[in-house]
Amino acid sequence: MTIKAAAVATAMLGSLAAATGTGGAQSLPPPPPPPVPSMTAAPQPSFTPSATPSGSPSPGPSASPSTGFPIRVDRSRVGVAPGGTVVVNVAGGSGPLTAQASFDGVDVRYDDLRRTLSLTGRANGRGTVTLSDAAGDTAVVNVLVAPPAGIVPSDATVELAGTVSPQFAAARVQATIAQLAQLQPGATLTAGGVTTGPLRPGDAAEARANVSVRGNDQYVDQSGVTNVHLRVDALPQLDPVVLFYSDDPERLGPLDDGVLFRGTIDASRPARAYVYHVSDSATRRLYLALQPTAGAARVQVLGGVAGPSDAFPYVGHLSTLRYLLEHAPQESFVTNLLPGAPYLIPLGAGPMLPGQLIAAISDLRVLDGAPVTVMIVAASTGTDPATLLAQPEHPSDGHFRRGEFSLTNVPPIALSYVAGGAEPPPFAVGVRYYANGQPAFPNLRPDIVAAAGQRAPLAGDYGVLRSVSLQLANPTATPQNVYFYEQPGANGGVTTTLWFAGDAAPTEIRCVSDPSQRYLVKGFGLAPGQTLTVTGSYMTDGTSWLPLYLGLTATPPPVAPPDGCGPKPGVTPGSSPAVRP
């Protein structure tokens, strides 16, 4: 029962006594009921709260009534920043309560009038504050005094481009707020409450995000609301003209933190960054870092990433698939870069364990402002990647796969077939040199060309997006079938990802490895007299062994077998050497 209920009971007794005192003989009223226990102390005007020195008990006697209930607090764990104060509500206890801190990092103030425990941070540290009463009962509050895990920004502008899914918009809202939150190392952030439908260029939205910043027992948690201003820009197609290829060193040892690749983009030179690295040490992360060379800049970012995982073919294929899924709708985001403030994009789902791979593909364009330095950075846990950006580019590991390569005038996969006629020669992707001895994609970095010689050109077409153009004709009077096939050129596994125009999703071919066998990619039926043009996009999958031959035939090829990358046949004498990242 509460004090209010006890007062009502006392008032009822007074009314009864008054009634029996009118007229006739008087009888003694029954004795009053025993005191009613209360969870709230009665006001005591004579009590003056005072601060309790750290490490010392609170002032002894107070006018708190004896309740007979155990001491209870409304929280058992408290985080407070130095200079900040957190109030803990207290109930129960017998008689006056005292408060004792186990460490000097917190000032303790117990107010028996208001039944509150105020904890003020003095210096970083952790310990306990113990409340006790005359009967020996106690309650313990665990206290962490530390800096805030981050800040909750009051506003966040989220600038997107292309056709945007609700999932992408929600992810970018969280990422944008996290960039503004000044998170401490190891802190995590969640932002909820922002939902949208599909968004298209020209759309805009206003929302409020409920933000929680967790210090994970190292920093003080924070929470609040951020006003989100979201808009989708109408931008032209993002078509990079240069490939930044970061695959050297492919395997990163314990001492390989630092800048793995460095290149520059400007408004006339959009680039595609292709990242492929394995870590041989634990708890390493990879980052895409963007830093203006002078002044501010505004940059568009589009791409996909997979890993970390030790299933290399899966990671290589998934990164291509995710990139194609973003490239087709041009789903991307735009960020504003400030001088001296690098923008760091973590790559992958988390830290890499030994033997795990991350593969990432990102298209980058400066929309306006200064040129921007693009860097791929490796940093072990506990290392701030921003502190590594001034380092020189990492020395080569001798594979000479790093470089810059032109993406202008990339030959399409162009094939024509007339039913009843001869098969066209297959198109070879992933070759380093053409038959005439010219490199397919020469390296634009003179330093690498000088060191690598014949190994400097791009191997495997990794990061090259090719258009597909199939011209099919059936001049006969009967229906005809035409099959688009693939054939490995080496005795290693290859996975394939294409997206044909008009299809709802990319076509994915599981791993195949027999260079003597053709495998079905897709079949097409042609009516009598029909001609058909098929278009699409293709990019080689990371970890695949190349070259790969793509062709057209009237002979139905088998589908890829489930165990296509099992035991491999011998290499055909004189066959092209296989290359892979």
C-alpha positions, 0 to 999 in steps of 0.5 A, spaced: 500 500 500 502 507 498 502 512 503 496 515 499 492 509 501 494 509 508 492 516 509 485 514 506 485 509 511 486 514 517 481 519 514 476 513 515 478 512 522 477 519 524 470 520 521 468 513 524 470 516 531 467 523 530 460 519 528 460 515 535 461 521 539 454 524 538 449 523 543 448 517 547 454 513 551 461 514 548 465 508 547 473 507 546 475 507 539 479 501 536 486 502 536 489 504 530 492 499 525 499 498 524 503 502 520 503 501 512 509 499 509 511 504 503 516 504 498 517 511 498 520 515 504 515 520 507 518 527 506 522 530 512 523 537 512 529 537 517 533 533 512 538 537 508 542 533 502 549 533 502 555 530 497 558 524 500 566 524 498 568 518 494 570 512 497 566 514 504 559 513 506 554 517 506 552 521 512 549 517 517 542 517 520 536 520 516 529 520 517 528 515 512 522 510 515 524 503 517 520 499 511 522 492 512 523 491 504 530 489 501 534 495 498 532 495 490 535 500 485 532 501 478 539 499 474 545 495 476 549 497 471 551 505 470 556 508 465 557 515 466 562 520 462 567 524 466 563 530 468 557 527 467 552 525 472 547 519 472 541 518 477 539 511 480 532 511 483 532 507 490 527 503 493 526 499 500 531 498 505 531 499 513 532 505 516 537 510 513 542 508 507 549 509 506 553 509 499 560 507 498 564 507 492 570 502 491 574 506 486 576 514 486 573 515 479 566 517 481 563 521 486 557 519 490 551 523 493 545 519 496 539 523 497 534 520 502 529 525 501 528 523 494 531 516 494 536 517 489 543 515 488 547 520 484 553 518 480 558 523 477 564 521 473 571 524 475 576 520 472 576 513 467 575 507 471 570 502 473 568 499 480 562 498 484 557 503 489 554 499 494 548 501 498 547 498 505 542 499 511 542 498 518 539 491 517 545 489 513 542 489 507 545 491 500 544 493 493 550 494 488 551 498 482 556 496 477 559 503 474 563 504 468 567 511 468 569 512 460 568 517 454 562 517 450 561 511 445 560 516 440 555 522 439 548 522 436 548 527 431 541 532 431 541 531 423 543 527 417 543 528 410 543 522 406 544 523 398 542 517 394 542 516 386 539 511 381 533 506 383 534 505 390 531 499 394 528 500 401 533 496 404 539 500 401 536 506 403 535 504 411 543 501 410 545 508 408 541 512 413 545 507 418 552 508 415 551 516 414 549 517 421 555 512 423 560 516 419 557 523 423 557 519 430 565 519 431 564 512 434 570 510 439 574 504 437 569 498 437 563 502 438 557 500 434 551 503 432 544 502 430 539 506 427 532 504 426 525 507 425 526 509 418 522 506 413 521 507 405 518 504 399 522 504 393 525 510 391 527 513 384 531 520 382 527 526 384 524 523 390 525 526 397 523 524 404 524 526 412 524 522 417 526 521 425 531 515 426 532 512 433 539 511 434 543 507 439 550 507 440 553 501 444 560 502 447 560 494 449 563 495 456 569 500 454 565 506 453 559 509 455 552 508 451 549 513 448 542 514 445 537 519 442 534 521 435 537 524 429 533 528 424 534 524 417 533 528 410 533 523 404 534 525 397 535 521 391 539 525 385 538 524 378 545 523 375 547 520 368 550 513 368 556 512 372 561 509 367 568 508 369 574 510 364 580 507 369 580 500 373 584 501 379 586 493 381 589 492 388 591 484 388 598 485 390 600 483 395 595 478 395 596 475 401 597 479 407 602 477 412 602 480 420 606 486 417 602 488 411 598 493 414 598 500 410 596 503 403 595 497 399 593 501 393 593 509 391 590 512 385 587 519 383 580 520 380 577 527 378 571 529 375 573 527 368 576 520 370 571 516 374 574 509 376 573 502 378 576 499 384 577 492 384 580 489 391 582 482 392 586 480 398 587 474 403 589 475 410 594 471 413 593 474 420 587 475 425 583 481 426 584 485 420 580 489 416 580 492 409 578 499 407 576 504 401 579 511 403 577 517 399 581 523 401 581 530 397 587 532 394 585 540 396 579 543 398 572 539 398 569 534 393 563 531 392 563 523 390 558 518 388 560 511 390 557 504 387 559 497 388 558 490 392 563 486 396 563 479 399 567 476 405 571 475 409 570 467 408 575 462 406 570 459 400 574 463 395 570 461 389 564 463 393 567 470 395 569 471 388 562 470 385 558 473 390 562 480 389 561 480 382 553 478 383 552 484 388 556 489 383 551 487 377 545 488 382 547 495 384 550 497 377 544 495 373 539 500 377 545 505 379 543 504 386 549 508 389 550 514 394 553 520 394 558 523 400 561 530 401 568 530 403 572 535 407 579 537 406 583 533 412 578 528 413 578 522 410 572 518 408 573 511 410 568 505 408 569 498 411 570 493 406 566 486 408 562 484 413 567 484 419 574 483 421 578 477 417 580 471 420 587 467 417 586 465 411 580 469 409 578 473 403 575 479 401 573 481 394 570 488 393 568 492 386 566 499 387 565 505 381 567 512 384 566 519 380 567 526 383 561 530 381 564 536 383 570 539 387 577 537 388 581 531 385 580 525 390 585 520 392 583 513 392 586 508 397 585 501 399 588 500 406 589 494 411 589 495 418 589 490 424 584 491 430 586 497 434 589 500 429 586 507 426 586 506 418 586 514 418 593 514 421 596 509 415 594 514 409 600 518 409 604 511 408 607 510 401 604 504 397 606 497 400 611 494 396 610 489 391 610 481 393 612 479 386 606 478 383 605 484 379 598 484 379 597 491 382 596 497 377 591 502 373 588 499 366 584 503 361 576 501 361 575 505 355 573 501 348 572 495 351 571 490 346 564 487 347 562 479 347 559 480 340 557 473 337 552 472 331 549 465 329 545 463 323 541 457 324 543 452 319 550 455 318 557 454 321 558 456 328 562 462 330 569 462 333 568 463 340 570 469 344 575 468 349 575 472 356 581 473 361 587 473 356 593 477 357 595 478 350 591 477 344 594 473 338 597 478 335 602 479 341 598 486 343 596 486 351 589 486 352 589 491 357 596 494 358 598 497 365 598 505 365 603 505 371 610 506 368 613 503 375 610 497 375 611 496 367 618 497 368 618 492 374 614 487 371 615 487 364 611 482 360 607 480 367 604 487 367 598 487 363 591 485 366 590 478 368 583 475 367 579 481 365 578 482 373 574 488 374 572 489 366 565 490 365 563 487 358 557 488 354 554 482 351 551 482 344 548 476 341 545 476 334 541 470 332 537 469 326 533 463 323 532 463 316 529 456 315 521 454 315 522 450 322 523 453 329 530 452 331 534 452 338 540 456 339 545 455 345 549 460 348 555 456 352 561 456 356 568 452 355 573 453 360 580 454 357 584 451 363 584 445 368 581 450 374 574 452 376 570 457 373 564 460 375 560 465 371 555 471 372 551 474 366 545 479 366 541 478 360 537 485 358 530 483 360 531 478 365 529 479 372 536 477 375 543 475 373 544 468 370 549 464 375 553 458 372 556 454 378 563 452 378 565 448 372 572 445 370 573 440 364 576 444 359 574 439 354 567 440 355 562 445 353 556 447 358 550 451 357 549 458 359 542 460 356 538 457 350 534 461 345 528 459 341 527 462 334 521 461 330 521 460 323 524 467 319 525 470 326 531 474 328 533 476 335 538 480 338 540 479 345 544 484 350 547 484 357 553 485 361 558 480 363 564 480 368 569 475 370 568 472 377 574 473 382 578 466 383 576 463 377 581 460 372 581 463 365 581 464 359 574 462 358 571 461 351 563 463 350 560 461 344 553 459 340 551 452 337 545 448 335 548 442 339 545 442 346 550 443 351 549 439 358 548 444 364 553 445 369 554 439 374 554 439 381 561 437 382 564 441 376 570 443 380 571 436 383 577 432 380 580 435 374 582 432 368 589 433 365 592 440 362 591 439 354 598 440 351 599 447 348 593 450 352 593 457 354 596 458 361 591 459 367 591 466 370 587 467 377 587 473 382 
